[in-house]
Amino acid sequence: MSAADSSAHTAVTLRALQGEPLADPQIRDTVLATAHAIAERQGINLVSLTSTPASVTATLAVGRIPAIGFAAELRRLTTRWYTAKFHEPTLWGHAADDIHDPADDWKNR
């Protein structure tokens, strides 16, 4: 990801499909810290970061494609942490039409 076009601002939101996992301060703080770490590591200007009990929204000084990549990385890293810590399959939930394809298992390693 690159912040080459710093004039663009894009907001991305991760929303839990069930429940309010970010109501737990430990989970919320970890998700927010992870967002800050990703932005710092990738050299992205994190314009704002807000959360509700069920979502987190990051406004980034990048275009749409890098912002989507940021959200995907945030989801991947926080899900990995959550699964390891709480032994639950997902932090954000599975969409109703999600079908498990064993060929995709490499993505969760």
N, CA, C and O atoms as a GROMACS GRO file, in nm:
protein
  436
    1MET      N    1   0.084  -0.118   0.000
    1MET     CA    2   0.000   0.000   0.000
    1MET      C    3   0.088   0.123   0.000
    1MET      O    4   0.195   0.125   0.061
    2SER      N    5   0.042   0.224  -0.068
    2SER     CA    6   0.120   0.347  -0.076
    2SER      C    7   0.030   0.466  -0.053
    2SER      O    8  -0.088   0.465  -0.090
    3ALA      N    9   0.083   0.566   0.008
    3ALA     CA   10   0.009   0.689   0.031
    3ALA      C   11   0.048   0.793  -0.073
    3ALA      O   12   0.056   0.912  -0.042
    4ALA      N   13   0.072   0.750  -0.196
    4ALA     CA   14   0.120   0.839  -0.301
    4ALA      C   15   0.024   0.955  -0.326
    4ALA      O   16   0.069   1.068  -0.346
    5ASP      N   17  -0.106   0.930  -0.325
    5ASP     CA   18  -0.204   1.035  -0.349
    5ASP      C   19  -0.263   1.077  -0.215
    5ASP      O   20  -0.371   1.030  -0.177
    6SER      N   21  -0.194   1.164  -0.143
    6SER     CA   22  -0.239   1.202  -0.010
    6SER      C   23  -0.358   1.297  -0.013
    6SER      O   24  -0.412   1.329   0.092
    7SER      N   25  -0.400   1.344  -0.132
    7SER     CA   26  -0.516   1.431  -0.140
    7SER      C   27  -0.647   1.353  -0.131
    7SER      O   28  -0.751   1.410  -0.099
    8ALA      N   29  -0.642   1.224  -0.157
    8ALA     CA   30  -0.762   1.141  -0.148
    8ALA      C   31  -0.783   1.096  -0.004
    8ALA      O   32  -0.688   1.057   0.064
    9HIS      N   33  -0.905   1.102   0.041
    9HIS     CA   34  -0.941   1.049   0.172
    9HIS      C   35  -1.050   0.946   0.152
    9HIS      O   36  -1.150   0.972   0.085
   10THR      N   37  -1.030   0.830   0.209
   10THR     CA   38  -1.126   0.721   0.195
   10THR      C   39  -1.156   0.664   0.332
   10THR      O   40  -1.065   0.637   0.411
   11ALA      N   41  -1.283   0.646   0.362
   11ALA     CA   42  -1.325   0.584   0.488
   11ALA      C   43  -1.363   0.439   0.461
   11ALA      O   44  -1.435   0.409   0.365
   12VAL      N   45  -1.314   0.350   0.547
   12VAL     CA   46  -1.350   0.209   0.539
   12VAL      C   47  -1.400   0.166   0.677
   12VAL      O   48  -1.349   0.209   0.780
   13THR      N   49  -1.501   0.081   0.676
   13THR     CA   50  -1.561   0.035   0.801
   13THR      C   51  -1.563  -0.117   0.805
   13THR      O   52  -1.604  -0.182   0.710
   14LEU      N   53  -1.518  -0.171   0.918
   14LEU     CA   54  -1.537  -0.314   0.947
   14LEU      C   55  -1.650  -0.321   1.048
   14LEU      O   56  -1.647  -0.254   1.151
   15ARG      N   57  -1.749  -0.403   1.018
   15ARG     CA   58  -1.867  -0.413   1.103
   15ARG      C   59  -1.889  -0.559   1.140
   15ARG      O   60  -1.889  -0.647   1.053
   16ALA      N   61  -1.908  -0.584   1.268
   16ALA     CA   62  -1.936  -0.720   1.313
   16ALA      C   63  -2.074  -0.762   1.261
   16ALA      O   64  -2.169  -0.684   1.265
   17LEU      N   65  -2.082  -0.884   1.212
   17LEU     CA   66  -2.210  -0.932   1.159
   17LEU      C   67  -2.302  -0.982   1.269
   17LEU      O   68  -2.424  -0.991   1.250
   18GLN      N   69  -2.245  -1.014   1.384
   18GLN     CA   70  -2.325  -1.054   1.499
   18GLN      C   71  -2.266  -0.990   1.624
   18GLN      O   72  -2.144  -0.985   1.641
   19GLY      N   73  -2.352  -0.942   1.711
   19GLY     CA   74  -2.308  -0.893   1.840
   19GLY      C   75  -2.233  -0.761   1.836
   19GLY      O   76  -2.230  -0.692   1.734
   20GLU      N   77  -2.172  -0.729   1.949
   20GLU     CA   78  -2.098  -0.605   1.966
   20GLU      C   79  -1.962  -0.634   2.029
   20GLU      O   80  -1.939  -0.601   2.145
   21PRO      N   81  -1.872  -0.697   1.954
   21PRO     CA   82  -1.744  -0.738   2.013
   21PRO      C   83  -1.657  -0.622   2.061
   21PRO      O   84  -1.576  -0.640   2.152
   22LEU      N   85  -1.672  -0.504   2.001
   22LEU     CA   86  -1.587  -0.392   2.040
   22LEU      C   87  -1.639  -0.321   2.165
   22LEU      O   88  -1.580  -0.222   2.208
   23ALA      N   89  -1.747  -0.370   2.222
   23ALA     CA   90  -1.793  -0.319   2.351
   23ALA      C   91  -1.696  -0.360   2.461
   23ALA      O   92  -1.687  -0.294   2.565
   24ASP      N   93  -1.622  -0.469   2.438
   24ASP     CA   94  -1.519  -0.513   2.531
   24ASP      C   95  -1.396  -0.423   2.511
   24ASP      O   96  -1.341  -0.420   2.401
   25PRO      N   97  -1.353  -0.350   2.615
   25PRO     CA   98  -1.241  -0.256   2.599
   25PRO      C   99  -1.112  -0.323   2.550
   25PRO      O  100  -1.038  -0.262   2.474
   26GLN      N  101  -1.084  -0.445   2.592
   26GLN     CA  102  -0.962  -0.514   2.548
   26GLN      C  103  -0.966  -0.540   2.398
   26GLN      O  104  -0.866  -0.519   2.328
   27ILE      N  105  -1.079  -0.586   2.349
   27ILE     CA  106  -1.093  -0.613   2.206
   27ILE      C  107  -1.086  -0.483   2.127
   27ILE      O  108  -1.013  -0.474   2.027
   28ARG      N  109  -1.161  -0.382   2.170
   28ARG     CA  110  -1.160  -0.253   2.101
   28ARG      C  111  -1.019  -0.194   2.097
   28ARG      O  112  -0.973  -0.150   1.992
   29ASP      N  113  -0.951  -0.193   2.212
   29ASP     CA  114  -0.816  -0.135   2.216
   29ASP      C  115  -0.719  -0.210   2.125
   29ASP      O  116  -0.633  -0.149   2.062
   30THR      N  117  -0.733  -0.341   2.117
   30THR     CA  118  -0.646  -0.420   2.030
   30THR      C  119  -0.674  -0.390   1.883
   30THR      O  120  -0.581  -0.376   1.804
   31VAL      N  121  -0.800  -0.379   1.847
   31VAL     CA  122  -0.836  -0.348   1.708
   31VAL      C  123  -0.784  -0.209   1.671
   31VAL      O  124  -0.727  -0.191   1.563
   32LEU      N  125  -0.801  -0.111   1.759
   32LEU     CA  126  -0.754   0.024   1.730
   32LEU      C  127  -0.601   0.030   1.722
   32LEU      O  128  -0.546   0.096   1.634
   33ALA      N  129  -0.534  -0.038   1.814
   33ALA     CA  130  -0.387  -0.042   1.811
   33ALA      C  131  -0.336  -0.109   1.684
   33ALA      O  132  -0.236  -0.067   1.625
   34THR      N  133  -0.406  -0.213   1.641
   34THR     CA  134  -0.367  -0.282   1.518
   34THR      C  135  -0.384  -0.190   1.397
   34THR      O  136  -0.299  -0.189   1.308
   35ALA      N  137  -0.492  -0.114   1.395
   35ALA     CA  138  -0.512  -0.018   1.284
   35ALA      C  139  -0.399   0.085   1.280
   35ALA      O  140  -0.347   0.116   1.174
   36HIS      N  141  -0.363   0.137   1.396
   36HIS     CA  142  -0.254   0.234   1.402
   36HIS      C  143  -0.123   0.171   1.354
   36HIS      O  144  -0.047   0.233   1.281
   37ALA      N  145  -0.097   0.047   1.396
   37ALA     CA  146   0.027  -0.022   1.359
   37ALA      C  147   0.034  -0.047   1.209
   37ALA      O  148   0.139  -0.029   1.148
   38ILE      N  149  -0.077  -0.088   1.149
   38ILE     CA  150  -0.079  -0.110   1.004
   38ILE      C  151  -0.049   0.020   0.931
   38ILE      O  152   0.033   0.024   0.839
   39ALA      N  153  -0.116   0.127   0.971
   39ALA     CA  154  -0.096   0.257   0.906
   39ALA      C  155   0.050   0.302   0.919
   39ALA      O  156   0.110   0.349   0.822
   40GLU      N  157   0.107   0.286   1.038
   40GLU     CA  158   0.246   0.326   1.058
   40GLU      C  159   0.340   0.241   0.974
   40GLU      O  160   0.431   0.293   0.908
   41ARG      N  161   0.318   0.111   0.976
   41ARG     CA  162   0.405   0.020   0.901
   41ARG      C  163   0.400   0.046   0.751
   41ARG      O  164   0.501   0.032   0.682
   42GLN      N  165   0.283   0.084   0.701
   42GLN     CA  166   0.266   0.105   0.557
   42GLN      C  167   0.287   0.252   0.514
   42GLN      O  168   0.281   0.283   0.396
   43GLY      N  169   0.310   0.339   0.610
   43GLY     CA  170   0.330   0.480   0.577
   43GLY      C  171   0.204   0.550   0.531
   43GLY      O  172   0.208   0.640   0.448
   44ILE      N  173   0.092   0.508   0.586
   44ILE     CA  174  -0.038   0.565   0.550
   44ILE      C  175  -0.079   0.666   0.657
   44ILE      O  176  -0.067   0.638   0.776
   45ASN      N  177  -0.128   0.782   0.614
   45ASN     CA  178  -0.179   0.881   0.709
   45ASN      C  179  -0.319   0.838   0.752
   45ASN      O  180  -0.413   0.838   0.673
   46LEU      N  181  -0.331   0.802   0.880
   46LEU     CA  182  -0.459   0.764   0.938
   46LEU      C  183  -0.524   0.893   0.986
   46LEU      O  184  -0.492   0.943   1.094
   47VAL      N  185  -0.616   0.946   0.906
   47VAL     CA  186  -0.678   1.075   0.933
   47VAL      C  187  -0.764   1.069   1.057
   47VAL      O  188  -0.759   1.159   1.142
   48SER      N  189  -0.845   0.964   1.069
   48SER     CA  190  -0.927   0.944   1.189
   48SER      C  191  -0.959   0.797   1.206
   48SER      O  192  -0.958   0.720   1.110
   49LEU      N  193  -0.986   0.760   1.330
   49LEU     CA  194  -1.020   0.623   1.363
   49LEU      C  195  -1.125   0.627   1.472
   49LEU      O  196  -1.101   0.679   1.581
   50THR      N  197  -1.243   0.573   1.442
   50THR     CA  198  -1.352   0.573   1.538
   50THR      C  199  -1.408   0.432   1.552
   50THR      O  200  -1.392   0.348   1.464
   51SER      N  201  -1.472   0.409   1.665
   51SER     CA  202  -1.534   0.278   1.685
   51SER      C  203  -1.669   0.292   1.752
   51SER      O  204  -1.696   0.390   1.822
   52THR      N  205  -1.750   0.193   1.730
   52THR     CA  206  -1.875   0.174   1.801
   52THR      C  207  -1.865   0.035   1.861
   52THR      O  208  -1.767  -0.035   1.835
   53PRO      N  209  -1.960  -0.008   1.941
   53PRO     CA  210  -1.952  -0.144   1.994
   53PRO      C  211  -1.950  -0.254   1.888
   53PRO      O  212  -1.910  -0.366   1.916
   54ALA      N  213  -1.994  -0.221   1.765
   54ALA     CA  214  -2.001  -0.323   1.660
   54ALA      C  215  -1.916  -0.293   1.538
   54ALA      O  216  -1.916  -0.372   1.443
   55SER      N  217  -1.842  -0.180   1.537
   55SER     CA  218  -1.766  -0.148   1.416
   55SER      C  219  -1.647  -0.058   1.445
   55SER      O  220  -1.635   0.001   1.552
   56VAL      N  221  -1.559  -0.052   1.346
   56VAL     CA  222  -1.447   0.042   1.348
   56VAL      C  223  -1.440   0.106   1.210
   56VAL      O  224  -1.451   0.039   1.108
   57THR      N  225  -1.421   0.238   1.208
   57THR     CA  226  -1.410   0.312   1.083
   57THR      C  227  -1.278   0.387   1.080
   57THR      O  228  -1.247   0.464   1.172
   58ALA      N  229  -1.202   0.365   0.975
   58ALA     CA  230  -1.075   0.434   0.955
   58ALA      C  231  -1.089   0.524   0.833
   58ALA      O  232  -1.134   0.480   0.728
   59THR      N  233  -1.051   0.650   0.849
   59THR     CA  234  -1.042   0.741   0.736
   59THR      C  235  -0.894   0.758   0.705
   59THR      O  236  -0.815   0.799   0.791
   60LEU      N  237  -0.858   0.725   0.583
   60LEU     CA  238  -0.718   0.719   0.542
   60LEU      C  239  -0.693   0.818   0.430
   60LEU      O  240  -0.780   0.845   0.348
   61ALA      N  241  -0.572   0.872   0.427
   61ALA     CA  242  -0.533   0.965   0.320
   61ALA      C  243  -0.478   0.886   0.202
   61ALA      O  244  -0.364   0.905   0.160
   62VAL      N  245  -0.562   0.799   0.150
   62VAL     CA  246  -0.529   0.717   0.033
   62VAL      C  247  -0.656   0.699  -0.050
   62VAL      O  248  -0.765   0.734  -0.006
   63GLY      N  249  -0.638   0.644  -0.167
   63GLY     CA  250  -0.752   0.615  -0.253
   63GLY      C  251  -0.824   0.488  -0.209
   63GLY      O  252  -0.791   0.426  -0.108
   64ARG      N  253  -0.923   0.452  -0.287
   64ARG     CA  254  -1.011   0.340  -0.254
   64ARG      C  255  -0.940   0.205  -0.246
   64ARG      O  256  -0.962   0.131  -0.151
   65ILE      N  257  -0.856   0.173  -0.342
   65ILE     CA  258  -0.792   0.041  -0.346
   65ILE      C  259  -0.699   0.020  -0.226
   65ILE      O  260  -0.709  -0.083  -0.160
   66PRO      N  261  -0.608   0.115  -0.196
   66PRO     CA  262  -0.526   0.096  -0.076
   66PRO      C  263  -0.610   0.089   0.052
   66PRO      O  264  -0.574   0.017   0.145
   67ALA      N  265  -0.720   0.164   0.058
   67ALA     CA  266  -0.806   0.161   0.177
   67ALA      C  267  -0.870   0.023   0.194
   67ALA      O  268  -0.883  -0.027   0.306
   68ILE      N  269  -0.910  -0.038   0.084
   68ILE     CA  270  -0.966  -0.173   0.091
   68ILE      C  271  -0.860  -0.272   0.139
   68ILE      O  272  -0.889  -0.360   0.219
   69GLY      N  273  -0.738  -0.256   0.090
   69GLY     CA  274  -0.629  -0.341   0.136
   69GLY      C  275  -0.603  -0.323   0.285
   69GLY      O  276  -0.578  -0.420   0.356
   70PHE      N  277  -0.609  -0.198   0.332
   70PHE     CA  278  -0.593  -0.169   0.475
   70PHE      C  279  -0.700  -0.242   0.556
   70PHE      O  280  -0.670  -0.307   0.656
   71ALA      N  281  -0.825  -0.231   0.512
   71ALA     CA  282  -0.935  -0.297   0.584
   71ALA      C  283  -0.918  -0.449   0.585
   71ALA      O  284  -0.944  -0.514   0.686
   72ALA      N  285  -0.876  -0.504   0.473
   72ALA     CA  286  -0.855  -0.649   0.466
   72ALA      C  287  -0.746  -0.694   0.562
   72ALA      O  288  -0.759  -0.795   0.630
   73GLU      N  289  -0.637  -0.616   0.567
   73GLU     CA  290  -0.527  -0.650   0.659
   73GLU      C  291  -0.571  -0.634   0.804
   73GLU      O  292  -0.534  -0.715   0.889
   74LEU      N  293  -0.649  -0.532   0.834
   74LEU     CA  294  -0.700  -0.513   0.970
   74LEU      C  295  -0.790  -0.629   1.009
   74LEU      O  296  -0.782  -0.680   1.121
   75ARG      N  297  -0.875  -0.671   0.919
   75ARG     CA  298  -0.964  -0.784   0.946
   75ARG      C  299  -0.883  -0.912   0.967
   75ARG      O  300  -0.910  -0.989   1.059
   76ARG      N  301  -0.786  -0.935   0.880
   76ARG     CA  302  -0.706  -1.057   0.889
   76ARG      C  303  -0.629  -1.064   1.021
   76ARG      O  304  -0.632  -1.166   1.090
   77LEU      N  305  -0.560  -0.956   1.054
   77LEU     CA  306  -0.478  -0.956   1.176
   77LEU      C  307  -0.561  -0.964   1.303
   77LEU      O  308  -0.526  -1.036   1.397
   78THR      N  309  -0.672  -0.890   1.308
   78THR     CA  310  -0.754  -0.893   1.429
   78THR      C  311  -0.827  -1.025   1.444
   78THR      O  312  -0.848  -1.072   1.556
   79THR      N  313  -0.866  -1.086   1.335
   79THR     CA  314  -0.929  -1.217   1.342
   79THR      C  315  -0.829  -1.321   1.392
   79THR      O  316  -0.862  -1.405   1.475
   80ARG      N  317  -0.706  -1.314   1.340
   80ARG     CA  318  -0.602  -1.409   1.385
   80ARG      C  319  -0.578  -1.395   1.536
   80ARG      O  320  -0.572  -1.494   1.607
   81TRP      N  321  -0.565  -1.271   1.583
   81TRP     CA  322  -0.545  -1.246   1.727
   81TRP      C  323  -0.663  -1.298   1.808
   81TRP      O  324  -0.645  -1.368   1.907
   82TYR      N  325  -0.783  -1.264   1.766
   82TYR     CA  326  -0.905  -1.301   1.838
   82TYR      C  327  -0.920  -1.453   1.845
   82TYR      O  328  -0.955  -1.507   1.950
   83THR      N  329  -0.895  -1.520   1.735
   83THR     CA  330  -0.905  -1.666   1.731
   83THR      C  331  -0.803  -1.730   1.824
   83THR      O  332  -0.836  -1.824   1.896
   84ALA      N  333  -0.682  -1.680   1.824
   84ALA     CA  334  -0.578  -1.736   1.911
   84ALA      C  335  -0.608  -1.710   2.059
   84ALA      O  336  -0.585  -1.797   2.143
   85LYS      N  337  -0.659  -1.594   2.090
   85LYS     CA  338  -0.683  -1.556   2.230
   85LYS      C  339  -0.810  -1.618   2.286
   85LYS      O  340  -0.810  -1.666   2.400
   86PHE      N  341  -0.918  -1.618   2.210
   86PHE     CA  342  -1.048  -1.659   2.261
   86PHE      C  343  -1.097  -1.792   2.206
   86PHE      O  344  -1.204  -1.840   2.244
   87HIS      N  345  -1.021  -1.853   2.117
   87HIS     CA  346  -1.056  -1.983   2.058
   87HIS      C  347  -1.194  -1.980   1.992
   87HIS      O  348  -1.270  -2.076   1.998
   88GLU      N  349  -1.223  -1.866   1.928
   88GLU     CA  350  -1.345  -1.849   1.851
   88GLU      C  351  -1.304  -1.836   1.704
   88GLU      O  352  -1.196  -1.787   1.675
   89PRO      N  353  -1.389  -1.880   1.612
   89PRO     CA  354  -1.349  -1.881   1.472
   89PRO      C  355  -1.336  -1.743   1.407
   89PRO      O  356  -1.258  -1.728   1.312
   90THR      N  357  -1.407  -1.644   1.455
   90THR     CA  358  -1.401  -1.514   1.389
   90THR      C  359  -1.443  -1.402   1.483
   90THR      O  360  -1.529  -1.420   1.569
   91LEU      N  361  -1.381  -1.287   1.466
   91LEU     CA  362  -1.418  -1.167   1.540
   91LEU      C  363  -1.533  -1.095   1.470
   91LEU      O  364  -1.624  -1.044   1.534
   92TRP      N  365  -1.526  -1.091   1.339
   92TRP     CA  366  -1.620  -1.008   1.262
   92TRP      C  367  -1.743  -1.083   1.215
   92TRP      O  368  -1.839  -1.021   1.171
   93GLY      N  369  -1.742  -1.216   1.222
   93GLY     CA  370  -1.856  -1.296   1.179
   93GLY      C  371  -1.843  -1.341   1.036
   93GLY      O  372  -1.758  -1.292   0.960
   94HIS      N  373  -1.927  -1.434   1.000
   94HIS     CA  374  -1.932  -1.486   0.864
   94HIS      C  375  -2.062  -1.441   0.799
   94HIS      O  376  -2.168  -1.446   0.861
   95ALA      N  377  -2.053  -1.398   0.676
   95ALA     CA  378  -2.174  -1.362   0.602
   95ALA      C  379  -2.259  -1.486   0.583
   95ALA      O  380  -2.207  -1.597   0.576
   96ALA      N  381  -2.388  -1.468   0.574
   96ALA     CA  382  -2.481  -1.580   0.562
   96ALA      C  383  -2.450  -1.667   0.441
   96ALA      O  384  -2.474  -1.787   0.443
   97ASP      N  385  -2.396  -1.606   0.335
   97ASP     CA  386  -2.368  -1.683   0.215
   97ASP      C  387  -2.224  -1.735   0.209
   97ASP      O  388  -2.182  -1.789   0.106
   98ASP      N  389  -2.149  -1.719   0.319
   98ASP     CA  390  -2.013  -1.774   0.323
   98ASP      C  391  -2.019  -1.926   0.316
   98ASP      O  392  -2.092  -1.990   0.392
   99ILE      N  393  -1.944  -1.981   0.226
   99ILE     CA  394  -1.933  -2.126   0.213
   99ILE      C  395  -1.787  -2.161   0.233
   99ILE      O  396  -1.700  -2.104   0.167
  100HIS      N  397  -1.760  -2.253   0.323
  100HIS     CA  398  -1.622  -2.292   0.350
  100HIS      C  399  -1.569  -2.374   0.234
  100HIS      O  400  -1.624  -2.478   0.197
  101ASP      N  401  -1.461  -2.325   0.178
  101ASP     CA  402  -1.392  -2.396   0.071
  101ASP      C  403  -1.256  -2.436   0.126
  101ASP      O  404  -1.173  -2.348   0.151
  102PRO      N  405  -1.230  -2.566   0.145
  102PRO     CA  406  -1.101  -2.609   0.199
  102PRO      C  407  -0.981  -2.555   0.121
  102PRO      O  408  -0.871  -2.544   0.176
  103ALA      N  409  -1.001  -2.522  -0.004
  103ALA     CA  410  -0.891  -2.467  -0.084
  103ALA      C  411  -0.848  -2.330  -0.032
  103ALA      O  412  -0.738  -2.284  -0.063
  104ASP      N  413  -0.933  -2.264   0.047
  104ASP     CA  414  -0.901  -2.132   0.102
  104ASP      C  415  -0.837  -2.139   0.240
  104ASP      O  416  -0.807  -2.034   0.297
  105ASP      N  417  -0.814  -2.257   0.295
  105ASP     CA  418  -0.761  -2.270   0.430
  105ASP      C  419  -0.623  -2.206   0.444
  105ASP      O  420  -0.588  -2.163   0.554
  106TRP      N  421  -0.545  -2.199   0.339
  106TRP     CA  422  -0.413  -2.138   0.346
  106TRP      C  423  -0.421  -1.991   0.389
  106TRP      O  424  -0.324  -1.939   0.445
  107LYS      N  425  -0.532  -1.926   0.365
  107LYS     CA  426  -0.546  -1.784   0.399
  107LYS      C  427  -0.547  -1.761   0.549
  107LYS      O  428  -0.516  -1.650   0.594
  108ASN      N  429  -0.581  -1.861   0.626
  108ASN     CA  430  -0.592  -1.846   0.772
  108ASN      C  431  -0.471  -1.894   0.846
  108ASN      O  432  -0.476  -1.908   0.969
  109ARG      N  433  -0.363  -1.920   0.777
  109ARG     CA  434  -0.242  -1.968   0.844
  109ARG      C  435  -0.154  -1.853   0.883
  109ARG      O  436  -0.047  -1.874   0.941
   0.00000   0.00000   0.00000
